[in-house]
């Protein structure tokens, strides 16, 4: 039983939208700068002064993903961003499963909502 294009589009927006909300929240928290963010940056070995530029970057790449015209570019940039986050956590021996799931949700959402991506990466044939 196959899914209709409309159903795939809605599931894709829900999946990608949830991941985008997580990154937008994370970016805004970096801009607000509560003590937990400063402590987190110090634990990761990053200067707390980088919270603002990293937060802006996080928000920008997420916004690019949310606009259909720039969604592919946004997904590519989110992948790079998440790769850097994962590298930072791997260096410290922290788990990276959540980062991997967020990146997969971005691409999975885009895959479901954009027929061009499905044509480029045909995981199944009708």
Secondary structure, DSSP 8 states (H G I E B T S, - for coil): ----HHHHHHHHHHHHHHHHHHHHHHHHHHHHT-HHHHHHHHHHT--TTHHHHHHHHHHHHHHHHHSGGGHHHHHHHHHHHHHHHHHHHHHTT---HHHHHHHHHHHHHHHHH-HHHHHHS-SS--
